[in-house]
Amino acid sequence: MIGRLTGILLEKNPPQITLDVQGVGYEVDVPMSTFYNLPAAGERVSLHTHLLVREDGHFLYGFATEGERTAFRQLLKISGIGARTALAVLSGLSVNDLSQAVAAQEAGRLTRIPGIGKKTAERLLLELRDKLDMGAAVARATVHSATADILNALQALGYNEREAQAALKHLPEGVSVSDGIRQALKLLAKA
């Protein structure tokens, strides 16, 4: 099993990268959350990996954090969820957001991900309920109603979830919905 790769980033073609590890070029599929945080080509990078061996080939998946790799492995254990769907889930939601969605049983957040329908989202929520570390997520789920409202408002205004989440990170703790929307729009206008 290949558990970690460290080398020089040669190519970036979403969702695949090529990583040169001492003269051997590894083609690695990564979720967009990892892809966006990669350095420029020619820079050194280190990824947690998961090797999937099937009849038609060996496939290597890379992740910036151990949490992403763990979530990917949990997703693969669910019947009907393959590597492409698991990557799509991790590309659409961070591990933290996925934990929050599972803790709050929010199928709507999962159905926004391309390729995830209502039945698949419900199956994911059911299967992942006890699998992901949700101690902190359950606590946040009870308090995050204002941030969820702000997120929904920003998405209704045409911002994608990644942009809206980036703006939410800069808001003060316990901000009201109206103030949060106003501050987030100011932040997004500057970007």
mmCIF file of the C-alpha atoms, coordinates in Angstrom:
data_MODEL
# 
_entry.id   MODEL 
# 
loop_
_atom_site.group_PDB 
_atom_site.id 
_atom_site.type_symbol 
_atom_site.label_atom_id 
_atom_site.label_alt_id 
_atom_site.label_comp_id 
_atom_site.label_asym_id 
_atom_site.label_entity_id 
_atom_site.label_seq_id 
_atom_site.pdbx_PDB_ins_code 
_atom_site.Cartn_x 
_atom_site.Cartn_y 
_atom_site.Cartn_z 
_atom_site.occupancy 
_atom_site.B_iso_or_equiv 
_atom_site.pdbx_formal_charge 
_atom_site.auth_seq_id 
_atom_site.auth_comp_id 
_atom_site.auth_asym_id 
_atom_site.auth_atom_id 
_atom_site.pdbx_PDB_model_num 
ATOM 1   C CA . MET A 1 1   ? 0.000   0.000  0.000   1.00 0.00 ? 1   MET A CA 1 
ATOM 2   C CA . ILE A 1 2   ? 1.275   3.478  -0.853  1.00 0.00 ? 2   ILE A CA 1 
ATOM 3   C CA . GLY A 1 3   ? 0.326   5.657  2.123   1.00 0.00 ? 3   GLY A CA 1 
ATOM 4   C CA . ARG A 1 4   ? 2.181   8.898  1.442   1.00 0.00 ? 4   ARG A CA 1 
ATOM 5   C CA . LEU A 1 5   ? 4.051   10.540 -1.420  1.00 0.00 ? 5   LEU A CA 1 
ATOM 6   C CA . THR A 1 6   ? 6.455   13.462 -1.252  1.00 0.00 ? 6   THR A CA 1 
ATOM 7   C CA . GLY A 1 7   ? 7.934   14.871 -4.408  1.00 0.00 ? 7   GLY A CA 1 
ATOM 8   C CA . ILE A 1 8   ? 7.941   17.604 -7.028  1.00 0.00 ? 8   ILE A CA 1 
ATOM 9   C CA . LEU A 1 9   ? 4.637   18.632 -8.580  1.00 0.00 ? 9   LEU A CA 1 
ATOM 10  C CA . LEU A 1 10  ? 5.043   18.256 -12.358 1.00 0.00 ? 10  LEU A CA 1 
ATOM 11  C CA . GLU A 1 11  ? 1.548   18.799 -13.787 1.00 0.00 ? 11  GLU A CA 1 
ATOM 12  C CA . LYS A 1 12  ? -1.851  19.989 -12.582 1.00 0.00 ? 12  LYS A CA 1 
ATOM 13  C CA . ASN A 1 13  ? -4.832  18.920 -14.721 1.00 0.00 ? 13  ASN A CA 1 
ATOM 14  C CA . PRO A 1 14  ? -7.927  18.832 -12.488 1.00 0.00 ? 14  PRO A CA 1 
ATOM 15  C CA . PRO A 1 15  ? -8.654  16.487 -10.851 1.00 0.00 ? 15  PRO A CA 1 
ATOM 16  C CA . GLN A 1 16  ? -5.347  14.762 -11.641 1.00 0.00 ? 16  GLN A CA 1 
ATOM 17  C CA . ILE A 1 17  ? -1.799  15.774 -10.845 1.00 0.00 ? 17  ILE A CA 1 
ATOM 18  C CA . THR A 1 18  ? 1.544   14.227 -11.704 1.00 0.00 ? 18  THR A CA 1 
ATOM 19  C CA . LEU A 1 19  ? 4.031   13.959 -8.873  1.00 0.00 ? 19  LEU A CA 1 
ATOM 20  C CA . ASP A 1 20  ? 7.714   13.167 -9.480  1.00 0.00 ? 20  ASP A CA 1 
ATOM 21  C CA . VAL A 1 21  ? 9.041   11.084 -6.601  1.00 0.00 ? 21  VAL A CA 1 
ATOM 22  C CA . GLN A 1 22  ? 12.754  10.483 -7.192  1.00 0.00 ? 22  GLN A CA 1 
ATOM 23  C CA . GLY A 1 23  ? 12.355  10.043 -10.936 1.00 0.00 ? 23  GLY A CA 1 
ATOM 24  C CA . VAL A 1 24  ? 9.071   8.123  -10.897 1.00 0.00 ? 24  VAL A CA 1 
ATOM 25  C CA . GLY A 1 25  ? 6.012   10.082 -12.074 1.00 0.00 ? 25  GLY A CA 1 
ATOM 26  C CA . TYR A 1 26  ? 2.871   9.171  -10.146 1.00 0.00 ? 26  TYR A CA 1 
ATOM 27  C CA . GLU A 1 27  ? -0.526  10.160 -11.559 1.00 0.00 ? 27  GLU A CA 1 
ATOM 28  C CA . VAL A 1 28  ? -2.692  11.010 -8.569  1.00 0.00 ? 28  VAL A CA 1 
ATOM 29  C CA . ASP A 1 29  ? -6.372  11.995 -8.531  1.00 0.00 ? 29  ASP A CA 1 
ATOM 30  C CA . VAL A 1 30  ? -7.156  14.586 -5.863  1.00 0.00 ? 30  VAL A CA 1 
ATOM 31  C CA . PRO A 1 31  ? -10.358 16.263 -4.637  1.00 0.00 ? 31  PRO A CA 1 
ATOM 32  C CA . MET A 1 32  ? -10.694 19.909 -5.588  1.00 0.00 ? 32  MET A CA 1 
ATOM 33  C CA . SER A 1 33  ? -10.221 20.916 -1.936  1.00 0.00 ? 33  SER A CA 1 
ATOM 34  C CA . THR A 1 34  ? -6.682  19.511 -2.151  1.00 0.00 ? 34  THR A CA 1 
ATOM 35  C CA . PHE A 1 35  ? -6.152  20.736 -5.719  1.00 0.00 ? 35  PHE A CA 1 
ATOM 36  C CA . TYR A 1 36  ? -6.844  24.380 -4.799  1.00 0.00 ? 36  TYR A CA 1 
ATOM 37  C CA . ASN A 1 37  ? -4.276  24.233 -1.997  1.00 0.00 ? 37  ASN A CA 1 
ATOM 38  C CA . LEU A 1 38  ? -1.449  22.783 -4.100  1.00 0.00 ? 38  LEU A CA 1 
ATOM 39  C CA . PRO A 1 39  ? 1.638   24.882 -4.751  1.00 0.00 ? 39  PRO A CA 1 
ATOM 40  C CA . ALA A 1 40  ? 2.737   25.869 -8.260  1.00 0.00 ? 40  ALA A CA 1 
ATOM 41  C CA . ALA A 1 41  ? 4.265   23.287 -10.613 1.00 0.00 ? 41  ALA A CA 1 
ATOM 42  C CA . GLY A 1 42  ? 7.905   22.655 -9.757  1.00 0.00 ? 42  GLY A CA 1 
ATOM 43  C CA . GLU A 1 43  ? 7.301   22.984 -6.008  1.00 0.00 ? 43  GLU A CA 1 
ATOM 44  C CA . ARG A 1 44  ? 7.640   20.211 -3.447  1.00 0.00 ? 44  ARG A CA 1 
ATOM 45  C CA . VAL A 1 45  ? 4.398   18.669 -2.173  1.00 0.00 ? 45  VAL A CA 1 
ATOM 46  C CA . SER A 1 46  ? 3.453   15.890 0.227   1.00 0.00 ? 46  SER A CA 1 
ATOM 47  C CA . LEU A 1 47  ? 0.154   13.980 0.029   1.00 0.00 ? 47  LEU A CA 1 
ATOM 48  C CA . HIS A 1 48  ? -1.574  11.281 2.048   1.00 0.00 ? 48  HIS A CA 1 
ATOM 49  C CA . THR A 1 49  ? -2.581  8.621  -0.471  1.00 0.00 ? 49  THR A CA 1 
ATOM 50  C CA . HIS A 1 50  ? -4.976  5.755  -0.991  1.00 0.00 ? 50  HIS A CA 1 
ATOM 51  C CA . LEU A 1 51  ? -4.194  3.053  -3.540  1.00 0.00 ? 51  LEU A CA 1 
ATOM 52  C CA . LEU A 1 52  ? -7.211  1.391  -5.116  1.00 0.00 ? 52  LEU A CA 1 
ATOM 53  C CA . VAL A 1 53  ? -6.535  -1.849 -6.989  1.00 0.00 ? 53  VAL A CA 1 
ATOM 54  C CA . ARG A 1 54  ? -9.181  -3.023 -9.449  1.00 0.00 ? 54  ARG A CA 1 
ATOM 55  C CA . GLU A 1 55  ? -9.260  -5.417 -12.389 1.00 0.00 ? 55  GLU A CA 1 
ATOM 56  C CA . ASP A 1 56  ? -8.733  -2.607 -14.863 1.00 0.00 ? 56  ASP A CA 1 
ATOM 57  C CA . GLY A 1 57  ? -5.826  -0.923 -13.078 1.00 0.00 ? 57  GLY A CA 1 
ATOM 58  C CA . HIS A 1 58  ? -4.253  0.611  -10.016 1.00 0.00 ? 58  HIS A CA 1 
ATOM 59  C CA . PHE A 1 59  ? -5.553  4.052  -9.067  1.00 0.00 ? 59  PHE A CA 1 
ATOM 60  C CA . LEU A 1 60  ? -3.858  6.446  -6.683  1.00 0.00 ? 60  LEU A CA 1 
ATOM 61  C CA . TYR A 1 61  ? -5.785  9.140  -4.806  1.00 0.00 ? 61  TYR A CA 1 
ATOM 62  C CA . GLY A 1 62  ? -4.084  11.941 -2.883  1.00 0.00 ? 62  GLY A CA 1 
ATOM 63  C CA . PHE A 1 63  ? -5.232  14.164 -0.027  1.00 0.00 ? 63  PHE A CA 1 
ATOM 64  C CA . ALA A 1 64  ? -3.809  17.210 1.719   1.00 0.00 ? 64  ALA A CA 1 
ATOM 65  C CA . THR A 1 65  ? -4.930  16.013 5.158   1.00 0.00 ? 65  THR A CA 1 
ATOM 66  C CA . GLU A 1 66  ? -5.352  12.737 6.959   1.00 0.00 ? 66  GLU A CA 1 
ATOM 67  C CA . GLY A 1 67  ? -8.977  13.727 7.658   1.00 0.00 ? 67  GLY A CA 1 
ATOM 68  C CA . GLU A 1 68  ? -9.744  13.900 3.920   1.00 0.00 ? 68  GLU A CA 1 
ATOM 69  C CA . ARG A 1 69  ? -8.234  10.467 3.354   1.00 0.00 ? 69  ARG A CA 1 
ATOM 70  C CA . THR A 1 70  ? -10.193 8.989  6.268   1.00 0.00 ? 70  THR A CA 1 
ATOM 71  C CA . ALA A 1 71  ? -13.444 10.490 4.967   1.00 0.00 ? 71  ALA A CA 1 
ATOM 72  C CA . PHE A 1 72  ? -12.654 9.167  1.467   1.00 0.00 ? 72  PHE A CA 1 
ATOM 73  C CA . ARG A 1 73  ? -12.149 5.660  2.878   1.00 0.00 ? 73  ARG A CA 1 
ATOM 74  C CA . GLN A 1 74  ? -15.419 5.873  4.823   1.00 0.00 ? 74  GLN A CA 1 
ATOM 75  C CA . LEU A 1 75  ? -17.251 6.956  1.676   1.00 0.00 ? 75  LEU A CA 1 
ATOM 76  C CA . LEU A 1 76  ? -15.797 4.027  -0.296  1.00 0.00 ? 76  LEU A CA 1 
ATOM 77  C CA . LYS A 1 77  ? -17.242 1.587  2.256   1.00 0.00 ? 77  LYS A CA 1 
ATOM 78  C CA . ILE A 1 78  ? -20.784 2.689  1.379   1.00 0.00 ? 78  ILE A CA 1 
ATOM 79  C CA . SER A 1 79  ? -22.537 0.450  -1.122  1.00 0.00 ? 79  SER A CA 1 
ATOM 80  C CA . GLY A 1 80  ? -22.874 2.130  -4.511  1.00 0.00 ? 80  GLY A CA 1 
ATOM 81  C CA . ILE A 1 81  ? -20.294 4.843  -3.779  1.00 0.00 ? 81  ILE A CA 1 
ATOM 82  C CA . GLY A 1 82  ? -17.192 4.613  -5.929  1.00 0.00 ? 82  GLY A CA 1 
ATOM 83  C CA . ALA A 1 83  ? -13.984 6.594  -5.934  1.00 0.00 ? 83  ALA A CA 1 
ATOM 84  C CA . ARG A 1 84  ? -15.290 9.220  -8.398  1.00 0.00 ? 84  ARG A CA 1 
ATOM 85  C CA . THR A 1 85  ? -18.364 9.901  -6.267  1.00 0.00 ? 85  THR A CA 1 
ATOM 86  C CA . ALA A 1 86  ? -16.265 10.020 -3.087  1.00 0.00 ? 86  ALA A CA 1 
ATOM 87  C CA . LEU A 1 87  ? -13.935 12.553 -4.755  1.00 0.00 ? 87  LEU A CA 1 
ATOM 88  C CA . ALA A 1 88  ? -16.959 14.588 -5.863  1.00 0.00 ? 88  ALA A CA 1 
ATOM 89  C CA . VAL A 1 89  ? -18.269 14.684 -2.281  1.00 0.00 ? 89  VAL A CA 1 
ATOM 90  C CA . LEU A 1 90  ? -14.895 15.836 -0.937  1.00 0.00 ? 90  LEU A CA 1 
ATOM 91  C CA . SER A 1 91  ? -14.607 18.357 -3.762  1.00 0.00 ? 91  SER A CA 1 
ATOM 92  C CA . GLY A 1 92  ? -18.019 19.796 -2.946  1.00 0.00 ? 92  GLY A CA 1 
ATOM 93  C CA . LEU A 1 93  ? -17.737 19.820 0.852   1.00 0.00 ? 93  LEU A CA 1 
ATOM 94  C CA . SER A 1 94  ? -14.830 19.984 3.260   1.00 0.00 ? 94  SER A CA 1 
ATOM 95  C CA . VAL A 1 95  ? -14.567 17.158 5.791   1.00 0.00 ? 95  VAL A CA 1 
ATOM 96  C CA . ASN A 1 96  ? -15.808 19.575 8.430   1.00 0.00 ? 96  ASN A CA 1 
ATOM 97  C CA . ASP A 1 97  ? -18.801 20.593 6.305   1.00 0.00 ? 97  ASP A CA 1 
ATOM 98  C CA . LEU A 1 98  ? -19.562 16.949 5.543   1.00 0.00 ? 98  LEU A CA 1 
ATOM 99  C CA . SER A 1 99  ? -19.498 16.155 9.269   1.00 0.00 ? 99  SER A CA 1 
ATOM 100 C CA . GLN A 1 100 ? -21.834 19.068 9.956   1.00 0.00 ? 100 GLN A CA 1 
ATOM 101 C CA . ALA A 1 101 ? -24.214 17.995 7.182   1.00 0.00 ? 101 ALA A CA 1 
ATOM 102 C CA . VAL A 1 102 ? -24.292 14.435 8.552   1.00 0.00 ? 102 VAL A CA 1 
ATOM 103 C CA . ALA A 1 103 ? -24.739 15.620 12.154  1.00 0.00 ? 103 ALA A CA 1 
ATOM 104 C CA . ALA A 1 104 ? -27.624 17.895 11.158  1.00 0.00 ? 104 ALA A CA 1 
ATOM 105 C CA . GLN A 1 105 ? -28.969 15.333 8.619   1.00 0.00 ? 105 GLN A CA 1 
ATOM 106 C CA . GLU A 1 106 ? -28.964 17.991 5.860   1.00 0.00 ? 106 GLU A CA 1 
ATOM 107 C CA . ALA A 1 107 ? -29.533 16.060 2.636   1.00 0.00 ? 107 ALA A CA 1 
ATOM 108 C CA . GLY A 1 108 ? -29.900 19.355 0.753   1.00 0.00 ? 108 GLY A CA 1 
ATOM 109 C CA . ARG A 1 109 ? -26.210 20.177 1.181   1.00 0.00 ? 109 ARG A CA 1 
ATOM 110 C CA . LEU A 1 110 ? -25.268 16.837 -0.356  1.00 0.00 ? 110 LEU A CA 1 
ATOM 111 C CA . THR A 1 111 ? -27.692 17.077 -3.282  1.00 0.00 ? 111 THR A CA 1 
ATOM 112 C CA . ARG A 1 112 ? -25.932 20.277 -4.418  1.00 0.00 ? 112 ARG A CA 1 
ATOM 113 C CA . ILE A 1 113 ? -22.927 18.142 -5.308  1.00 0.00 ? 113 ILE A CA 1 
ATOM 114 C CA . PRO A 1 114 ? -22.988 17.034 -8.967  1.00 0.00 ? 114 PRO A CA 1 
ATOM 115 C CA . GLY A 1 115 ? -23.854 13.340 -9.233  1.00 0.00 ? 115 GLY A CA 1 
ATOM 116 C CA . ILE A 1 116 ? -25.512 13.118 -5.800  1.00 0.00 ? 116 ILE A CA 1 
ATOM 117 C CA . GLY A 1 117 ? -29.265 12.683 -5.949  1.00 0.00 ? 117 GLY A CA 1 
ATOM 118 C CA . LYS A 1 118 ? -31.751 12.631 -3.109  1.00 0.00 ? 118 LYS A CA 1 
ATOM 119 C CA . LYS A 1 119 ? -31.587 8.854  -2.543  1.00 0.00 ? 119 LYS A CA 1 
ATOM 120 C CA . THR A 1 120 ? -27.785 8.806  -2.582  1.00 0.00 ? 120 THR A CA 1 
ATOM 121 C CA . ALA A 1 121 ? -27.666 11.775 -0.188  1.00 0.00 ? 121 ALA A CA 1 
ATOM 122 C CA . GLU A 1 122 ? -30.025 10.021 2.226   1.00 0.00 ? 122 GLU A CA 1 
ATOM 123 C CA . ARG A 1 123 ? -27.956 6.826  2.039   1.00 0.00 ? 123 ARG A CA 1 
ATOM 124 C CA . LEU A 1 124 ? -24.778 8.823  2.730   1.00 0.00 ? 124 LEU A CA 1 
ATOM 125 C CA . LEU A 1 125 ? -26.375 10.485 5.747   1.00 0.00 ? 125 LEU A CA 1 
ATOM 126 C CA . LEU A 1 126 ? -27.549 7.144  7.104   1.00 0.00 ? 126 LEU A CA 1 
ATOM 127 C CA . GLU A 1 127 ? -24.263 5.294  6.515   1.00 0.00 ? 127 GLU A CA 1 
ATOM 128 C CA . LEU A 1 128 ? -21.980 8.090  7.740   1.00 0.00 ? 128 LEU A CA 1 
ATOM 129 C CA . ARG A 1 129 ? -23.956 8.959  10.847  1.00 0.00 ? 129 ARG A CA 1 
ATOM 130 C CA . ASP A 1 130 ? -21.758 6.874  13.165  1.00 0.00 ? 130 ASP A CA 1 
ATOM 131 C CA . LYS A 1 131 ? -18.614 6.798  11.027  1.00 0.00 ? 131 LYS A CA 1 
ATOM 132 C CA . LEU A 1 132 ? -17.288 10.367 10.928  1.00 0.00 ? 132 LEU A CA 1 
ATOM 133 C CA . ASP A 1 133 ? -15.934 12.091 14.030  1.00 0.00 ? 133 ASP A CA 1 
ATOM 134 C CA . MET A 1 134 ? -18.828 14.331 14.892  1.00 0.00 ? 134 MET A CA 1 
ATOM 135 C CA . GLY A 1 135 ? -18.316 15.298 18.517  1.00 0.00 ? 135 GLY A CA 1 
ATOM 136 C CA . ALA A 1 136 ? -17.436 18.867 17.568  1.00 0.00 ? 136 ALA A CA 1 
ATOM 137 C CA . ALA A 1 137 ? -19.776 18.854 14.569  1.00 0.00 ? 137 ALA A CA 1 
ATOM 138 C CA . VAL A 1 138 ? -22.843 18.098 16.705  1.00 0.00 ? 138 VAL A CA 1 
ATOM 139 C CA . ALA A 1 139 ? -21.992 21.000 19.006  1.00 0.00 ? 139 ALA A CA 1 
ATOM 140 C CA . ARG A 1 140 ? -21.511 23.303 16.011  1.00 0.00 ? 140 ARG A CA 1 
ATOM 141 C CA . ALA A 1 141 ? -24.701 22.080 14.334  1.00 0.00 ? 141 ALA A CA 1 
ATOM 142 C CA . THR A 1 142 ? -26.815 23.420 17.175  1.00 0.00 ? 142 THR A CA 1 
ATOM 143 C CA . VAL A 1 143 ? -25.145 26.841 17.017  1.00 0.00 ? 143 VAL A CA 1 
ATOM 144 C CA . HIS A 1 144 ? -24.573 27.143 13.288  1.00 0.00 ? 144 HIS A CA 1 
ATOM 145 C CA . SER A 1 145 ? -28.138 28.025 12.250  1.00 0.00 ? 145 SER A CA 1 
ATOM 146 C CA . ALA A 1 146 ? -27.139 31.674 11.689  1.00 0.00 ? 146 ALA A CA 1 
ATOM 147 C CA . THR A 1 147 ? -24.126 30.702 9.583   1.00 0.00 ? 147 THR A CA 1 
ATOM 148 C CA . ALA A 1 148 ? -26.284 28.228 7.647   1.00 0.00 ? 148 ALA A CA 1 
ATOM 149 C CA . ASP A 1 149 ? -28.752 31.046 6.924   1.00 0.00 ? 149 ASP A CA 1 
ATOM 150 C CA . ILE A 1 150 ? -25.906 33.322 5.805   1.00 0.00 ? 150 ILE A CA 1 
ATOM 151 C CA . LEU A 1 151 ? -24.500 30.541 3.606   1.00 0.00 ? 151 LEU A CA 1 
ATOM 152 C CA . ASN A 1 152 ? -27.904 29.897 2.023   1.00 0.00 ? 152 ASN A CA 1 
ATOM 153 C CA . ALA A 1 153 ? -28.436 33.612 1.406   1.00 0.00 ? 153 ALA A CA 1 
ATOM 154 C CA . LEU A 1 154 ? -25.048 33.980 -0.309  1.00 0.00 ? 154 LEU A CA 1 
ATOM 155 C CA . GLN A 1 155 ? -25.757 30.949 -2.493  1.00 0.00 ? 155 GLN A CA 1 
ATOM 156 C CA . ALA A 1 156 ? -29.163 32.351 -3.392  1.00 0.00 ? 156 ALA A CA 1 
ATOM 157 C CA . LEU A 1 157 ? -27.358 35.507 -4.507  1.00 0.00 ? 157 LEU A CA 1 
ATOM 158 C CA . GLY A 1 158 ? -25.284 33.441 -6.943  1.00 0.00 ? 158 GLY A CA 1 
ATOM 159 C CA . TYR A 1 159 ? -22.090 32.679 -5.023  1.00 0.00 ? 159 TYR A CA 1 
ATOM 160 C CA . ASN A 1 160 ? -20.899 29.064 -5.021  1.00 0.00 ? 160 ASN A CA 1 
ATOM 161 C CA . GLU A 1 161 ? -20.440 27.184 -1.751  1.00 0.00 ? 161 GLU A CA 1 
ATOM 162 C CA . ARG A 1 162 ? -16.640 27.540 -1.777  1.00 0.00 ? 162 ARG A CA 1 
ATOM 163 C CA . GLU A 1 163 ? -16.834 31.344 -2.123  1.00 0.00 ? 163 GLU A CA 1 
ATOM 164 C CA . ALA A 1 164 ? -19.542 31.589 0.525   1.00 0.00 ? 164 ALA A CA 1 
ATOM 165 C CA . GLN A 1 165 ? -17.592 29.356 2.944   1.00 0.00 ? 165 GLN A CA 1 
ATOM 166 C CA . ALA A 1 166 ? -14.449 31.450 2.423   1.00 0.00 ? 166 ALA A CA 1 
ATOM 167 C CA . ALA A 1 167 ? -16.395 34.597 3.336   1.00 0.00 ? 167 ALA A CA 1 
ATOM 168 C CA . LEU A 1 168 ? -17.956 32.896 6.395   1.00 0.00 ? 168 LEU A CA 1 
ATOM 169 C CA . LYS A 1 169 ? -14.503 32.115 7.799   1.00 0.00 ? 169 LYS A CA 1 
ATOM 170 C CA . HIS A 1 170 ? -13.798 35.832 8.130   1.00 0.00 ? 170 HIS A CA 1 
ATOM 171 C CA . LEU A 1 171 ? -16.994 36.665 10.032  1.00 0.00 ? 171 LEU A CA 1 
ATOM 172 C CA . PRO A 1 172 ? -16.878 37.202 13.812  1.00 0.00 ? 172 PRO A CA 1 
ATOM 173 C CA . GLU A 1 173 ? -18.252 34.491 16.104  1.00 0.00 ? 173 GLU A CA 1 
ATOM 174 C CA . GLY A 1 174 ? -21.967 34.885 16.904  1.00 0.00 ? 174 GLY A CA 1 
ATOM 175 C CA . VAL A 1 175 ? -22.710 37.429 14.172  1.00 0.00 ? 175 VAL A CA 1 
ATOM 176 C CA . SER A 1 176 ? -26.397 37.990 13.367  1.00 0.00 ? 176 SER A CA 1 
ATOM 177 C CA . VAL A 1 177 ? -27.756 36.831 10.009  1.00 0.00 ? 177 VAL A CA 1 
ATOM 178 C CA . SER A 1 178 ? -28.310 40.316 8.568   1.00 0.00 ? 178 SER A CA 1 
ATOM 179 C CA . ASP A 1 179 ? -24.914 41.621 9.724   1.00 0.00 ? 179 ASP A CA 1 
ATOM 180 C CA . GLY A 1 180 ? -23.236 38.437 8.533   1.00 0.00 ? 180 GLY A CA 1 
ATOM 181 C CA . ILE A 1 181 ? -24.734 38.723 5.046   1.00 0.00 ? 181 ILE A CA 1 
ATOM 182 C CA . ARG A 1 182 ? -23.740 42.385 4.830   1.00 0.00 ? 182 ARG A CA 1 
ATOM 183 C CA . GLN A 1 183 ? -20.147 41.703 5.978   1.00 0.00 ? 183 GLN A CA 1 
ATOM 184 C CA . ALA A 1 184 ? -19.804 38.648 3.743   1.00 0.00 ? 184 ALA A CA 1 
ATOM 185 C CA . LEU A 1 185 ? -20.960 40.610 0.690   1.00 0.00 ? 185 LEU A CA 1 
ATOM 186 C CA . LYS A 1 186 ? -18.354 43.288 1.440   1.00 0.00 ? 186 LYS A CA 1 
ATOM 187 C CA . LEU A 1 187 ? -15.654 40.605 1.684   1.00 0.00 ? 187 LEU A CA 1 
ATOM 188 C CA . LEU A 1 188 ? -16.770 38.945 -1.551  1.00 0.00 ? 188 LEU A CA 1 
ATOM 189 C CA . ALA A 1 189 ? -16.866 42.291 -3.377  1.00 0.00 ? 189 ALA A CA 1 
ATOM 190 C CA . LYS A 1 190 ? -13.206 42.870 -2.488  1.00 0.00 ? 190 LYS A CA 1 
ATOM 191 C CA . ALA A 1 191 ? -12.132 39.442 -3.756  1.00 0.00 ? 191 ALA A CA 1 
# 
